[in-house]
Amino acid sequence: MSRKQANARKKAQIQTETQLDTLQEDQVDREEGIQEKLNDIEFDIKFRGYDCAQVDHYLNALTEDYNAICRESEALKQENRGMRKALAALGETKSGEIL
């Protein structure tokens, strides 16, 4: 692979990483919006309606589960990013070229 091709590949890789970072930032913004909606939801109180304490308890549990899933997702994304970088570095070391 020529130096020009290697530089083009490296530039494409950087652009891809930048796009992934932007997508991840957008995902975080969406997740925060969903968390706010879950925290701010209110129900009308009606005669013979749902028990407010039970609804609040359920929504709190749901929000906690959602937050845990978001944290786990972010941790997995970070791990995935690290593995991709390690794999790219291994490929560079093994072949002497940028993948």
Buried (B, 14 or more C-beta within 10 A) or exposed (E): EEEEEBEEBBEEBEEEBEEBEEEBEEBBEEBEEEBEEBEEEEEEEEEEEEEEEEBEEEBEEEBEEBEEEBEEBBEEBEEEBEEBEEEBEEEBEEEEEBB
